[in-house]
Amino acid sequence: MSNLTELREMSDEQLELTAKEAAENLFRLRVQAQTEKLDSPSELRRNRRMIARVKTLQTERVIAAAAATK
């Protein structure tokens, strides 16, 4: 979906929205996996990694903001 450079260019609000959409999509995929109607199992991994990337960027921004205020 989005690579890391595209994610870095997003605002905080856009990152939050991206994480929320990925989490909702991951939930839907998990339900499909339980009912054995999942077409592409790799989508689960892709969504988990997207959420991790977004959370990592959010943490980096918090740390950078804290360092800037010191």
C-alpha positions as CSV (number, residue, x, y, z in Angstrom):
1,M,0.0,0.0,0.0
2,S,2.2,2.8,1.3
3,N,5.9,2.7,1.5
4,L,7.9,4.3,4.3
5,T,8.7,7.5,2.5
6,E,5.0,8.1,1.8
7,L,4.2,7.4,5.4
8,R,6.9,9.9,6.6
9,E,5.3,12.6,4.4
10,M,1.9,12.2,6.1
11,S,0.7,14.4,8.9
12,D,0.0,13.0,12.3
13,E,-3.8,13.0,11.6
14,Q,-3.2,11.1,8.3
15,L,-1.0,8.5,10.1
16,E,-3.7,8.0,12.8
17,L,-6.3,7.5,10.1
18,T,-4.1,5.1,8.2
19,A,-3.5,3.0,11.3
20,K,-7.2,3.0,12.1
21,E,-8.1,1.8,8.6
22,A,-5.4,-0.9,8.7
23,A,-6.6,-2.1,12.1
24,E,-10.2,-2.3,10.8
25,N,-9.1,-4.1,7.7
26,L,-7.0,-6.5,9.8
27,F,-10.1,-7.3,11.9
28,R,-12.1,-8.1,8.8
29,L,-9.3,-10.3,7.4
30,R,-9.1,-12.2,10.7
31,V,-12.8,-12.9,10.6
32,Q,-12.5,-14.1,7.0
33,A,-9.6,-16.3,8.1
34,Q,-11.7,-17.9,10.8
35,T,-14.5,-18.6,8.4
36,E,-12.0,-20.0,5.9
37,K,-13.0,-17.5,3.3
38,L,-9.7,-15.6,3.1
39,D,-8.4,-15.3,-0.4
40,S,-4.9,-14.0,0.3
41,P,-3.3,-14.9,3.6
42,S,-0.4,-12.5,2.9
43,E,-2.9,-9.6,3.5
44,L,-2.8,-10.4,7.2
45,R,0.9,-9.9,7.4
46,R,0.8,-6.8,5.2
47,N,-1.7,-5.2,7.5
48,R,0.1,-6.1,10.7
49,R,3.3,-4.6,9.2
50,M,1.5,-1.4,8.1
51,I,0.2,-0.9,11.6
52,A,3.7,-1.5,13.0
53,R,5.2,1.0,10.6
54,V,2.7,3.7,11.5
55,K,3.1,3.2,15.2
56,T,6.9,3.3,14.8
57,L,6.7,6.6,13.0
58,Q,4.3,8.0,15.6
59,T,6.8,7.0,18.3
60,E,9.7,8.5,16.5
61,R,7.8,11.8,16.2
62,V,6.9,11.8,19.9
63,I,10.6,11.2,20.8
64,A,11.8,13.9,18.3
65,A,9.2,16.4,19.8
66,A,10.4,15.6,23.3
67,A,14.0,16.1,22.3
68,A,13.2,19.4,20.6
69,T,11.6,20.8,23.8
70,K,14.6,20.0,25.9
